[in-house]
């Protein structure tokens, strides 16, 4: 079916979408996303009305885009266009932003980061939205998107939220940082993780401190980091201390 869609004209794909029985429509939408031909994406653009379609169908489209193994810049542009400047249901908006991050990350894995204008637009959309977010839940969604994108230029933003945010925001920011490969875990990142783990600036929840310690131990830990983490376990609960000791042993191996 996907192969058929790849060779179909836009009008034929659009007709399929418009005439598909209600129970078959999600399948046709997913197939059109998977086809990723110019015609199928153009048909989806004409067919999907984010102001009218049921939430379930719109989320199906966004999930299909997010999980696409080798997305194109055109697919990212379609998602961005559908999200741009529209009043959307909270669930649809959240899924859309996380999907943008996923698409950016996969395009960058294909070495298209600096070659696709859509990638730059996607990252900008997330960062601008994050700066303007007022609700904690909104901030977390944007941080999840940055975790999916794994764009090194966003690390300073993630560090700010990791150190200064609420527990929920700190957790989301550190989780995003854990997605980055070791070459991007710089001395600046490690310094911030040390401040969080040792609570140099303020108190952090146990889960945040453990996540910070994991970043330190999983990315070429220095002998001093290992020693300081081991010393800190003396003041921790048994379960927490045991977890960190196991992490240290794993690092040593």
HUZIVEN-V635114 format. One record per pair of residues at least 12 apart in sequence whose C-alpha atoms are under 7 Angstrom apart, sorted by the first residue. I is the first residue (numbers start at 1). GAP is how many residues later the second one is. If there is no record, write none. Layout:
i = <I;I>
gap = <GAP;GAP>
//
This chain:
i = <2;2;2;2;3;5;5;5;6;6;9;10;10;10;10;13;13;14;14;26;26;29;30;30;33;33;34;41;45;50;55;58;59;59;62;62;62;63;65;66;66;66;70;71;71;71;73;73;76;76;76;77;83;94;97;97;98;98;98;100;100;101;101;101;101;102;102;102;104;104;104;105;105;105;126;130;140;140;143;143;143;144;144;146;147;147;147;150;150;152;158;161;162;163;167;170;171;174;174;178;182;185;190;193;193;193;196;196;197;197;197;217;217;218>
gap = <29;30;32;33;32;27;30;35;29;31;30;29;30;32;33;27;30;29;33;31;34;32;31;34;31;32;34;34;33;32;37;34;33;36;33;34;37;36;34;33;36;37;36;32;35;36;43;45;24;27;42;41;13;47;45;48;43;46;47;22;45;44;45;47;48;43;46;47;15;18;45;43;44;45;16;12;29;32;29;30;33;28;32;30;29;30;32;29;30;32;15;12;12;33;38;38;37;37;38;37;37;34;26;19;20;23;13;16;12;15;16;31;34;33>
//
